[in-house]
């Protein structure tokens, strides 16, 4: 599906006046892919000290994009853990004393299941990620650690042929010749 990139306007140009086309999604469970992680900074408040923020943007299977701000602070470590479990980078049954390495680059492209809810702000209602859900497969059976994208895109037959040929050549070279 092609993304609509819009049309650039000049500073003194004229435009067609349009209403905001934003529509709320129904609260519920959705499958999504981590699209990117933006690094931001929180300056602190009465309730939390200054800390980095990981703004996680996910693209849902219905092509909508939602964001969640994960405060990198001990007060919200539970939510960070929930995120990494959801994307399969930490197992559900990992011992609590086992440290969690936050691999934000490795998170991009991972699949997850989220619970979408709503929140009110200045008399308007918005969608939000209310929960990063545990993967169903992990809940049913222990999983081994997966490196890279747990749900890679299929490889075309021609590319797979080139990969196989390169692999065979590398094996032959290790064994002393082609």
Order of alpha helices (4+ residues) and beta strands (2+ residues): beta-beta-beta-alpha-alpha-beta-beta-alpha-alpha
